Amino acid sequence: MTIGKGKRPRDPNQLAKWIVDQSTSEHPIQEQEAPKAPPVSPESLSQYMAQIGRKGGQIGGKRRLKTMTRVQRQKVAAKAARARWKKRHSS
């Protein structure tokens, strides 16, 4: 019986992670804490988010409409209508 080490996981993937954690830590019984990252300023976070841009994909239309105000939705709808009518007349 292994006293103090805890039970080994049955799932092969979890077992593999557990083995790696146990073999690479200084104290096999205790898990090591991840190093703390320095605090991030809002400006640098905004710059980072701007850089990754659409990497995560666009927000879905239904979710986008839920977050918009009525005035914002009206502006978007009017702009879309103008774009549709412009296409019809220029063809």
FIMINU-655771 format. One record per atom (N, C-alpha, C): residue number from 1; residue in three letters; atom name; x, y, z. Coordinates in Angstrom, 1 decimal, always signed. Example, Ala and Ser with C-alpha at 12.3 -4.5 7.8 and 13.67 -1.06 7.14 Angstrom:
2
<pt k="1" r="ALA" a="N" X="+13.2" Y="-5.7" Z="+7.8"/>
<pt k="1" r="ALA" a="CA" X="+12.3" Y="-4.5" Z="+7.8"/>
<pt k="1" r="ALA" a="C" X="+13.2" Y="-3.3" Z="+7.8"/>
<pt k="2" r="SER" a="N" X="+12.8" Y="-2.2" Z="+7.1"/>
<pt k="2" r="SER" a="CA" X="+13.7" Y="-1.1" Z="+7.1"/>
<pt k="2" r="SER" a="C" X="+12.9" Y="+0.0" Z="+7.9"/>
This chain:
91
<pt k="1" r="MET" a="N" X="+0.8" Y="-1.2" Z="+0.0"/>
<pt k="1" r="MET" a="CA" X="+0.0" Y="+0.0" Z="+0.0"/>
<pt k="1" r="MET" a="C" X="+0.9" Y="+1.2" Z="+0.0"/>
<pt k="2" r="THR" a="N" X="+0.5" Y="+2.2" Z="-0.7"/>
<pt k="2" r="THR" a="CA" X="+1.2" Y="+3.5" Z="-0.8"/>
<pt k="2" r="THR" a="C" X="+0.6" Y="+4.5" Z="+0.1"/>
<pt k="3" r="ILE" a="N" X="+1.2" Y="+4.7" Z="+1.2"/>
<pt k="3" r="ILE" a="CA" X="+0.7" Y="+5.7" Z="+2.2"/>
<pt k="3" r="ILE" a="C" X="+1.3" Y="+7.1" Z="+1.9"/>
<pt k="4" r="GLY" a="N" X="+0.4" Y="+8.1" Z="+1.8"/>
<pt k="4" r="GLY" a="CA" X="+0.9" Y="+9.4" Z="+1.7"/>
<pt k="4" r="GLY" a="C" X="+1.0" Y="+9.8" Z="+0.2"/>
<pt k="5" r="LYS" a="N" X="+1.0" Y="+8.9" Z="-0.7"/>
<pt k="5" r="LYS" a="CA" X="+1.2" Y="+9.3" Z="-2.1"/>
<pt k="5" r="LYS" a="C" X="-0.1" Y="+9.4" Z="-2.8"/>
<pt k="6" r="GLY" a="N" X="-1.2" Y="+8.9" Z="-2.3"/>
<pt k="6" r="GLY" a="CA" X="-2.5" Y="+9.0" Z="-2.9"/>
<pt k="6" r="GLY" a="C" X="-2.7" Y="+7.9" Z="-3.9"/>
<pt k="7" r="LYS" a="N" X="-3.9" Y="+7.8" Z="-4.4"/>
<pt k="7" r="LYS" a="CA" X="-4.2" Y="+6.7" Z="-5.4"/>
<pt k="7" r="LYS" a="C" X="-3.8" Y="+7.1" Z="-6.8"/>
<pt k="8" r="ARG" a="N" X="-3.3" Y="+6.1" Z="-7.5"/>
<pt k="8" r="ARG" a="CA" X="-2.9" Y="+6.4" Z="-8.9"/>
<pt k="8" r="ARG" a="C" X="-4.2" Y="+6.4" Z="-9.8"/>
<pt k="9" r="PRO" a="N" X="-4.3" Y="+7.3" Z="-10.7"/>
<pt k="9" r="PRO" a="CA" X="-5.5" Y="+7.4" Z="-11.6"/>
<pt k="9" r="PRO" a="C" X="-5.6" Y="+6.2" Z="-12.5"/>
<pt k="10" r="ARG" a="N" X="-6.8" Y="+5.8" Z="-12.9"/>
<pt k="10" r="ARG" a="CA" X="-7.0" Y="+4.6" Z="-13.7"/>
<pt k="10" r="ARG" a="C" X="-6.9" Y="+5.0" Z="-15.2"/>
<pt k="11" r="ASP" a="N" X="-7.3" Y="+6.2" Z="-15.5"/>
<pt k="11" r="ASP" a="CA" X="-7.3" Y="+6.7" Z="-16.9"/>
<pt k="11" r="ASP" a="C" X="-5.9" Y="+6.7" Z="-17.4"/>
<pt k="12" r="PRO" a="N" X="-5.6" Y="+6.1" Z="-18.6"/>
<pt k="12" r="PRO" a="CA" X="-4.2" Y="+6.1" Z="-19.1"/>
<pt k="12" r="PRO" a="C" X="-3.6" Y="+7.5" Z="-19.3"/>
<pt k="13" r="ASN" a="N" X="-4.4" Y="+8.5" Z="-19.7"/>
<pt k="13" r="ASN" a="CA" X="-3.9" Y="+9.8" Z="-19.9"/>
<pt k="13" r="ASN" a="C" X="-3.6" Y="+10.5" Z="-18.6"/>
<pt k="14" r="GLN" a="N" X="-4.5" Y="+10.4" Z="-17.7"/>
<pt k="14" r="GLN" a="CA" X="-4.3" Y="+10.9" Z="-16.3"/>
<pt k="14" r="GLN" a="C" X="-3.1" Y="+10.3" Z="-15.6"/>
<pt k="15" r="LEU" a="N" X="-3.0" Y="+9.0" Z="-15.8"/>
<pt k="15" r="LEU" a="CA" X="-1.9" Y="+8.2" Z="-15.2"/>
<pt k="15" r="LEU" a="C" X="-0.5" Y="+8.7" Z="-15.8"/>
<pt k="16" r="ALA" a="N" X="-0.5" Y="+8.9" Z="-17.1"/>
<pt k="16" r="ALA" a="CA" X="+0.8" Y="+9.4" Z="-17.7"/>
<pt k="16" r="ALA" a="C" X="+1.1" Y="+10.8" Z="-17.2"/>
<pt k="17" r="LYS" a="N" X="+0.1" Y="+11.7" Z="-17.0"/>
<pt k="17" r="LYS" a="CA" X="+0.4" Y="+13.0" Z="-16.5"/>
<pt k="17" r="LYS" a="C" X="+0.9" Y="+12.9" Z="-15.0"/>
<pt k="18" r="TRP" a="N" X="+0.3" Y="+12.0" Z="-14.3"/>
<pt k="18" r="TRP" a="CA" X="+0.6" Y="+11.8" Z="-12.9"/>
<pt k="18" r="TRP" a="C" X="+2.1" Y="+11.3" Z="-12.7"/>
<pt k="19" r="ILE" a="N" X="+2.4" Y="+10.4" Z="-13.6"/>
<pt k="19" r="ILE" a="CA" X="+3.8" Y="+9.8" Z="-13.6"/>
<pt k="19" r="ILE" a="C" X="+4.8" Y="+10.9" Z="-13.9"/>
<pt k="20" r="VAL" a="N" X="+4.5" Y="+11.7" Z="-14.9"/>
<pt k="20" r="VAL" a="CA" X="+5.4" Y="+12.8" Z="-15.3"/>
<pt k="20" r="VAL" a="C" X="+5.5" Y="+13.8" Z="-14.2"/>
<pt k="21" r="ASP" a="N" X="+4.4" Y="+14.2" Z="-13.6"/>
<pt k="21" r="ASP" a="CA" X="+4.4" Y="+15.1" Z="-12.5"/>
<pt k="21" r="ASP" a="C" X="+5.2" Y="+14.6" Z="-11.3"/>
<pt k="22" r="GLN" a="N" X="+5.1" Y="+13.3" Z="-11.0"/>
<pt k="22" r="GLN" a="CA" X="+5.8" Y="+12.7" Z="-9.9"/>
<pt k="22" r="GLN" a="C" X="+7.3" Y="+12.7" Z="-10.2"/>
<pt k="23" r="SER" a="N" X="+7.7" Y="+12.4" Z="-11.4"/>
<pt k="23" r="SER" a="CA" X="+9.1" Y="+12.2" Z="-11.7"/>
<pt k="23" r="SER" a="C" X="+9.8" Y="+13.5" Z="-11.9"/>
<pt k="24" r="THR" a="N" X="+9.1" Y="+14.6" Z="-12.2"/>
<pt k="24" r="THR" a="CA" X="+9.8" Y="+15.9" Z="-12.5"/>
<pt k="24" r="THR" a="C" X="+9.7" Y="+16.8" Z="-11.3"/>
<pt k="25" r="SER" a="N" X="+8.9" Y="+16.5" Z="-10.3"/>
<pt k="25" r="SER" a="CA" X="+8.8" Y="+17.5" Z="-9.2"/>
<pt k="25" r="SER" a="C" X="+9.9" Y="+17.2" Z="-8.1"/>
<pt k="26" r="GLU" a="N" X="+10.3" Y="+18.2" Z="-7.4"/>
<pt k="26" r="GLU" a="CA" X="+11.3" Y="+18.1" Z="-6.4"/>
<pt k="26" r="GLU" a="C" X="+10.8" Y="+17.3" Z="-5.2"/>
<pt k="27" r="HIS" a="N" X="+9.5" Y="+17.5" Z="-4.9"/>
<pt k="27" r="HIS" a="CA" X="+8.9" Y="+16.8" Z="-3.8"/>
<pt k="27" r="HIS" a="C" X="+7.7" Y="+16.0" Z="-4.4"/>
<pt k="28" r="PRO" a="N" X="+7.9" Y="+14.7" Z="-4.6"/>
<pt k="28" r="PRO" a="CA" X="+6.9" Y="+13.9" Z="-5.3"/>
<pt k="28" r="PRO" a="C" X="+5.5" Y="+13.9" Z="-4.6"/>
<pt k="29" r="ILE" a="N" X="+5.5" Y="+14.1" Z="-3.3"/>
<pt k="29" r="ILE" a="CA" X="+4.2" Y="+14.0" Z="-2.6"/>
<pt k="29" r="ILE" a="C" X="+3.4" Y="+15.3" Z="-2.8"/>
<pt k="30" r="GLN" a="N" X="+4.1" Y="+16.4" Z="-2.9"/>
<pt k="30" r="GLN" a="CA" X="+3.4" Y="+17.7" Z="-3.1"/>
<pt k="30" r="GLN" a="C" X="+3.6" Y="+18.2" Z="-4.5"/>
<pt k="31" r="GLU" a="N" X="+2.5" Y="+18.8" Z="-5.0"/>
<pt k="31" r="GLU" a="CA" X="+2.6" Y="+19.4" Z="-6.3"/>
<pt k="31" r="GLU" a="C" X="+3.3" Y="+20.7" Z="-6.3"/>
<pt k="32" r="GLN" a="N" X="+4.1" Y="+21.0" Z="-7.3"/>
<pt k="32" r="GLN" a="CA" X="+4.7" Y="+22.3" Z="-7.3"/>
<pt k="32" r="GLN" a="C" X="+3.8" Y="+23.4" Z="-7.7"/>
<pt k="33" r="GLU" a="N" X="+3.9" Y="+24.6" Z="-7.2"/>
<pt k="33" r="GLU" a="CA" X="+3.1" Y="+25.7" Z="-7.6"/>
<pt k="33" r="GLU" a="C" X="+3.7" Y="+26.3" Z="-8.9"/>
<pt k="34" r="ALA" a="N" X="+2.8" Y="+26.7" Z="-9.8"/>
<pt k="34" r="ALA" a="CA" X="+3.3" Y="+27.4" Z="-11.0"/>
<pt k="34" r="ALA" a="C" X="+3.9" Y="+28.8" Z="-10.6"/>
<pt k="35" r="PRO" a="N" X="+4.9" Y="+29.2" Z="-11.3"/>
<pt k="35" r="PRO" a="CA" X="+5.5" Y="+30.5" Z="-11.0"/>
<pt k="35" r="PRO" a="C" X="+4.4" Y="+31.6" Z="-11.3"/>
<pt k="36" r="LYS" a="N" X="+4.3" Y="+32.6" Z="-10.5"/>
<pt k="36" r="LYS" a="CA" X="+3.3" Y="+33.7" Z="-10.6"/>
<pt k="36" r="LYS" a="C" X="+3.8" Y="+34.6" Z="-11.7"/>
<pt k="37" r="ALA" a="N" X="+2.9" Y="+34.9" Z="-12.6"/>
<pt k="37" r="ALA" a="CA" X="+3.2" Y="+35.9" Z="-13.7"/>
<pt k="37" r="ALA" a="C" X="+3.1" Y="+37.3" Z="-13.1"/>
<pt k="38" r="PRO" a="N" X="+3.9" Y="+38.2" Z="-13.7"/>
<pt k="38" r="PRO" a="CA" X="+3.8" Y="+39.6" Z="-13.2"/>
<pt k="38" r="PRO" a="C" X="+2.4" Y="+40.2" Z="-13.6"/>
<pt k="39" r="PRO" a="N" X="+1.9" Y="+41.1" Z="-12.9"/>
<pt k="39" r="PRO" a="CA" X="+0.6" Y="+41.7" Z="-13.2"/>
<pt k="39" r="PRO" a="C" X="+0.6" Y="+42.4" Z="-14.6"/>
<pt k="40" r="VAL" a="N" X="-0.4" Y="+42.3" Z="-15.3"/>
<pt k="40" r="VAL" a="CA" X="-0.5" Y="+42.9" Z="-16.6"/>
<pt k="40" r="VAL" a="C" X="-1.3" Y="+44.2" Z="-16.6"/>
<pt k="41" r="SER" a="N" X="-0.8" Y="+45.2" Z="-17.2"/>
<pt k="41" r="SER" a="CA" X="-1.5" Y="+46.5" Z="-17.2"/>
<pt k="41" r="SER" a="C" X="-2.6" Y="+46.4" Z="-18.3"/>
<pt k="42" r="PRO" a="N" X="-3.7" Y="+47.2" Z="-18.1"/>
<pt k="42" r="PRO" a="CA" X="-4.8" Y="+47.1" Z="-19.1"/>
<pt k="42" r="PRO" a="C" X="-4.4" Y="+47.6" Z="-20.5"/>
<pt k="43" r="GLU" a="N" X="-3.4" Y="+48.5" Z="-20.6"/>
<pt k="43" r="GLU" a="CA" X="-2.9" Y="+49.0" Z="-21.9"/>
<pt k="43" r="GLU" a="C" X="-2.3" Y="+47.8" Z="-22.6"/>
<pt k="44" r="SER" a="N" X="-1.4" Y="+47.1" Z="-22.0"/>
<pt k="44" r="SER" a="CA" X="-0.7" Y="+46.0" Z="-22.7"/>
<pt k="44" r="SER" a="C" X="-1.6" Y="+44.9" Z="-23.0"/>
<pt k="45" r="LEU" a="N" X="-2.6" Y="+44.7" Z="-22.2"/>
<pt k="45" r="LEU" a="CA" X="-3.6" Y="+43.6" Z="-22.5"/>
<pt k="45" r="LEU" a="C" X="-4.4" Y="+44.0" Z="-23.7"/>
<pt k="46" r="SER" a="N" X="-4.8" Y="+45.3" Z="-23.8"/>
<pt k="46" r="SER" a="CA" X="-5.6" Y="+45.8" Z="-24.9"/>
<pt k="46" r="SER" a="C" X="-4.7" Y="+45.6" Z="-26.2"/>
<pt k="47" r="GLN" a="N" X="-3.5" Y="+45.9" Z="-26.1"/>
<pt k="47" r="GLN" a="CA" X="-2.6" Y="+45.8" Z="-27.3"/>
<pt k="47" r="GLN" a="C" X="-2.5" Y="+44.4" Z="-27.7"/>
<pt k="48" r="TYR" a="N" X="-2.3" Y="+43.5" Z="-26.7"/>
<pt k="48" r="TYR" a="CA" X="-2.2" Y="+42.1" Z="-27.1"/>
<pt k="48" r="TYR" a="C" X="-3.5" Y="+41.5" Z="-27.7"/>
<pt k="49" r="MET" a="N" X="-4.6" Y="+41.9" Z="-27.2"/>
<pt k="49" r="MET" a="CA" X="-5.9" Y="+41.5" Z="-27.7"/>
<pt k="49" r="MET" a="C" X="-6.1" Y="+42.0" Z="-29.1"/>
<pt k="50" r="ALA" a="N" X="-5.7" Y="+43.2" Z="-29.4"/>
<pt k="50" r="ALA" a="CA" X="-5.8" Y="+43.8" Z="-30.7"/>
<pt k="50" r="ALA" a="C" X="-4.9" Y="+43.1" Z="-31.7"/>
<pt k="51" r="GLN" a="N" X="-3.7" Y="+42.6" Z="-31.2"/>
<pt k="51" r="GLN" a="CA" X="-2.8" Y="+41.9" Z="-32.1"/>
<pt k="51" r="GLN" a="C" X="-3.4" Y="+40.5" Z="-32.5"/>
<pt k="52" r="ILE" a="N" X="-4.0" Y="+39.8" Z="-31.6"/>
<pt k="52" r="ILE" a="CA" X="-4.5" Y="+38.5" Z="-32.0"/>
<pt k="52" r="ILE" a="C" X="-5.8" Y="+38.6" Z="-32.8"/>
<pt k="53" r="GLY" a="N" X="-6.5" Y="+39.8" Z="-32.6"/>
<pt k="53" r="GLY" a="CA" X="-7.6" Y="+40.1" Z="-33.5"/>
<pt k="53" r="GLY" a="C" X="-8.7" Y="+39.0" Z="-33.6"/>
<pt k="54" r="ARG" a="N" X="-8.8" Y="+38.6" Z="-34.8"/>
<pt k="54" r="ARG" a="CA" X="-9.9" Y="+37.6" Z="-35.1"/>
<pt k="54" r="ARG" a="C" X="-9.4" Y="+36.1" Z="-35.0"/>
<pt k="55" r="LYS" a="N" X="-8.3" Y="+35.9" Z="-34.4"/>
<pt k="55" r="LYS" a="CA" X="-7.7" Y="+34.6" Z="-34.3"/>
<pt k="55" r="LYS" a="C" X="-8.7" Y="+33.6" Z="-33.7"/>
<pt k="56" r="GLY" a="N" X="-9.5" Y="+34.1" Z="-32.7"/>
<pt k="56" r="GLY" a="CA" X="-10.4" Y="+33.2" Z="-32.1"/>
<pt k="56" r="GLY" a="C" X="-11.7" Y="+33.1" Z="-32.8"/>
<pt k="57" r="GLY" a="N" X="-11.9" Y="+33.8" Z="-33.9"/>
<pt k="57" r="GLY" a="CA" X="-13.1" Y="+33.8" Z="-34.7"/>
<pt k="57" r="GLY" a="C" X="-14.1" Y="+34.9" Z="-34.3"/>
<pt k="58" r="GLN" a="N" X="-15.1" Y="+35.1" Z="-35.1"/>
<pt k="58" r="GLN" a="CA" X="-16.0" Y="+36.2" Z="-34.8"/>
<pt k="58" r="GLN" a="C" X="-17.1" Y="+35.7" Z="-33.8"/>
<pt k="59" r="ILE" a="N" X="-17.7" Y="+36.7" Z="-33.2"/>
<pt k="59" r="ILE" a="CA" X="-18.8" Y="+36.4" Z="-32.3"/>
<pt k="59" r="ILE" a="C" X="-20.0" Y="+36.1" Z="-33.1"/>
<pt k="60" r="GLY" a="N" X="-20.8" Y="+35.1" Z="-32.7"/>
<pt k="60" r="GLY" a="CA" X="-22.0" Y="+34.8" Z="-33.5"/>
<pt k="60" r="GLY" a="C" X="-23.0" Y="+35.9" Z="-33.5"/>
<pt k="61" r="GLY" a="N" X="-23.8" Y="+36.0" Z="-34.5"/>
<pt k="61" r="GLY" a="CA" X="-24.8" Y="+37.0" Z="-34.7"/>
<pt k="61" r="GLY" a="C" X="-25.8" Y="+37.1" Z="-33.6"/>
<pt k="62" r="LYS" a="N" X="-26.3" Y="+36.0" Z="-33.1"/>
<pt k="62" r="LYS" a="CA" X="-27.3" Y="+36.1" Z="-32.0"/>
<pt k="62" r="LYS" a="C" X="-26.7" Y="+36.6" Z="-30.8"/>
<pt k="63" r="ARG" a="N" X="-25.5" Y="+36.2" Z="-30.4"/>
<pt k="63" r="ARG" a="CA" X="-24.8" Y="+36.7" Z="-29.2"/>
<pt k="63" r="ARG" a="C" X="-24.4" Y="+38.1" Z="-29.4"/>
<pt k="64" r="ARG" a="N" X="-24.0" Y="+38.5" Z="-30.6"/>
<pt k="64" r="ARG" a="CA" X="-23.7" Y="+39.9" Z="-30.8"/>
<pt k="64" r="ARG" a="C" X="-24.9" Y="+40.8" Z="-30.6"/>
<pt k="65" r="LEU" a="N" X="-26.1" Y="+40.4" Z="-31.1"/>
<pt k="65" r="LEU" a="CA" X="-27.3" Y="+41.2" Z="-31.0"/>
<pt k="65" r="LEU" a="C" X="-27.7" Y="+41.3" Z="-29.5"/>
<pt k="66" r="LYS" a="N" X="-27.5" Y="+40.3" Z="-28.7"/>
<pt k="66" r="LYS" a="CA" X="-27.8" Y="+40.3" Z="-27.3"/>
<pt k="66" r="LYS" a="C" X="-27.0" Y="+41.4" Z="-26.6"/>
<pt k="67" r="THR" a="N" X="-25.8" Y="+41.6" Z="-27.0"/>
<pt k="67" r="THR" a="CA" X="-24.9" Y="+42.6" Z="-26.3"/>
<pt k="67" r="THR" a="C" X="-25.1" Y="+44.0" Z="-26.8"/>
<pt k="68" r="MET" a="N" X="-25.7" Y="+44.2" Z="-27.9"/>
<pt k="68" r="MET" a="CA" X="-25.9" Y="+45.5" Z="-28.5"/>
<pt k="68" r="MET" a="C" X="-27.1" Y="+46.2" Z="-27.9"/>
<pt k="69" r="THR" a="N" X="-27.1" Y="+47.5" Z="-27.9"/>
<pt k="69" r="THR" a="CA" X="-28.3" Y="+48.3" Z="-27.5"/>
<pt k="69" r="THR" a="C" X="-29.2" Y="+48.4" Z="-28.7"/>
<pt k="70" r="ARG" a="N" X="-30.4" Y="+48.9" Z="-28.5"/>
<pt k="70" r="ARG" a="CA" X="-31.4" Y="+49.1" Z="-29.5"/>
<pt k="70" r="ARG" a="C" X="-30.9" Y="+50.0" Z="-30.6"/>
<pt k="71" r="VAL" a="N" X="-30.3" Y="+51.1" Z="-30.2"/>
<pt k="71" r="VAL" a="CA" X="-29.7" Y="+52.1" Z="-31.1"/>
<pt k="71" r="VAL" a="C" X="-28.6" Y="+51.5" Z="-32.0"/>
<pt k="72" r="GLN" a="N" X="-27.8" Y="+50.8" Z="-31.3"/>
<pt k="72" r="GLN" a="CA" X="-26.7" Y="+50.1" Z="-32.1"/>
<pt k="72" r="GLN" a="C" X="-27.2" Y="+49.2" Z="-33.1"/>
<pt k="73" r="ARG" a="N" X="-28.2" Y="+48.4" Z="-32.8"/>
<pt k="73" r="ARG" a="CA" X="-28.8" Y="+47.5" Z="-33.7"/>
<pt k="73" r="ARG" a="C" X="-29.5" Y="+48.2" Z="-34.9"/>
<pt k="74" r="GLN" a="N" X="-30.1" Y="+49.4" Z="-34.6"/>
<pt k="74" r="GLN" a="CA" X="-30.8" Y="+50.1" Z="-35.7"/>
<pt k="74" r="GLN" a="C" X="-29.7" Y="+50.7" Z="-36.6"/>
<pt k="75" r="LYS" a="N" X="-28.6" Y="+51.1" Z="-36.1"/>
<pt k="75" r="LYS" a="CA" X="-27.5" Y="+51.7" Z="-37.0"/>
<pt k="75" r="LYS" a="C" X="-27.0" Y="+50.6" Z="-37.9"/>
<pt k="76" r="VAL" a="N" X="-26.7" Y="+49.4" Z="-37.3"/>
<pt k="76" r="VAL" a="CA" X="-26.2" Y="+48.2" Z="-38.1"/>
<pt k="76" r="VAL" a="C" X="-27.2" Y="+47.8" Z="-39.2"/>
<pt k="77" r="ALA" a="N" X="-28.5" Y="+47.8" Z="-38.8"/>
<pt k="77" r="ALA" a="CA" X="-29.5" Y="+47.4" Z="-39.8"/>
<pt k="77" r="ALA" a="C" X="-29.6" Y="+48.4" Z="-40.9"/>
<pt k="78" r="ALA" a="N" X="-29.6" Y="+49.7" Z="-40.6"/>
<pt k="78" r="ALA" a="CA" X="-29.6" Y="+50.8" Z="-41.6"/>
<pt k="78" r="ALA" a="C" X="-28.4" Y="+50.7" Z="-42.5"/>
<pt k="79" r="LYS" a="N" X="-27.3" Y="+50.5" Z="-42.0"/>
<pt k="79" r="LYS" a="CA" X="-26.1" Y="+50.3" Z="-42.8"/>
<pt k="79" r="LYS" a="C" X="-26.2" Y="+49.1" Z="-43.8"/>
<pt k="80" r="ALA" a="N" X="-26.7" Y="+48.0" Z="-43.3"/>
<pt k="80" r="ALA" a="CA" X="-26.8" Y="+46.8" Z="-44.1"/>
<pt k="80" r="ALA" a="C" X="-27.9" Y="+47.1" Z="-45.2"/>
<pt k="81" r="ALA" a="N" X="-29.0" Y="+47.8" Z="-44.8"/>
<pt k="81" r="ALA" a="CA" X="-30.0" Y="+48.1" Z="-45.9"/>
<pt k="81" r="ALA" a="C" X="-29.4" Y="+49.0" Z="-47.0"/>
<pt k="82" r="ARG" a="N" X="-28.7" Y="+50.0" Z="-46.6"/>
<pt k="82" r="ARG" a="CA" X="-28.0" Y="+50.9" Z="-47.6"/>
<pt k="82" r="ARG" a="C" X="-27.1" Y="+50.1" Z="-48.5"/>
<pt k="83" r="ALA" a="N" X="-26.3" Y="+49.1" Z="-47.9"/>
<pt k="83" r="ALA" a="CA" X="-25.4" Y="+48.3" Z="-48.7"/>
<pt k="83" r="ALA" a="C" X="-26.2" Y="+47.5" Z="-49.7"/>
<pt k="84" r="ARG" a="N" X="-27.3" Y="+46.9" Z="-49.2"/>
<pt k="84" r="ARG" a="CA" X="-28.1" Y="+46.0" Z="-50.1"/>
<pt k="84" r="ARG" a="C" X="-28.7" Y="+46.9" Z="-51.3"/>
<pt k="85" r="TRP" a="N" X="-29.3" Y="+48.0" Z="-51.0"/>
<pt k="85" r="TRP" a="CA" X="-29.9" Y="+48.8" Z="-52.0"/>
<pt k="85" r="TRP" a="C" X="-28.9" Y="+49.4" Z="-53.0"/>
<pt k="86" r="LYS" a="N" X="-27.7" Y="+49.7" Z="-52.5"/>
<pt k="86" r="LYS" a="CA" X="-26.6" Y="+50.1" Z="-53.3"/>
<pt k="86" r="LYS" a="C" X="-26.2" Y="+49.1" Z="-54.4"/>
<pt k="87" r="LYS" a="N" X="-26.2" Y="+47.8" Z="-54.0"/>
<pt k="87" r="LYS" a="CA" X="-25.9" Y="+46.7" Z="-54.9"/>
<pt k="87" r="LYS" a="C" X="-26.9" Y="+46.6" Z="-56.0"/>
<pt k="88" r="ARG" a="N" X="-28.2" Y="+46.7" Z="-55.6"/>
<pt k="88" r="ARG" a="CA" X="-29.3" Y="+46.6" Z="-56.6"/>
<pt k="88" r="ARG" a="C" X="-29.3" Y="+47.7" Z="-57.6"/>
<pt k="89" r="HIS" a="N" X="-29.0" Y="+48.9" Z="-57.2"/>
<pt k="89" r="HIS" a="CA" X="-29.0" Y="+50.0" Z="-58.2"/>
<pt k="89" r="HIS" a="C" X="-27.8" Y="+50.1" Z="-59.1"/>
<pt k="90" r="SER" a="N" X="-26.7" Y="+49.6" Z="-58.6"/>
<pt k="90" r="SER" a="CA" X="-25.5" Y="+49.7" Z="-59.4"/>
<pt k="90" r="SER" a="C" X="-25.3" Y="+48.5" Z="-60.4"/>
<pt k="91" r="SER" a="N" X="-26.1" Y="+47.5" Z="-60.3"/>
<pt k="91" r="SER" a="CA" X="-26.0" Y="+46.3" Z="-61.2"/>
<pt k="91" r="SER" a="C" X="-26.4" Y="+46.6" Z="-62.6"/>
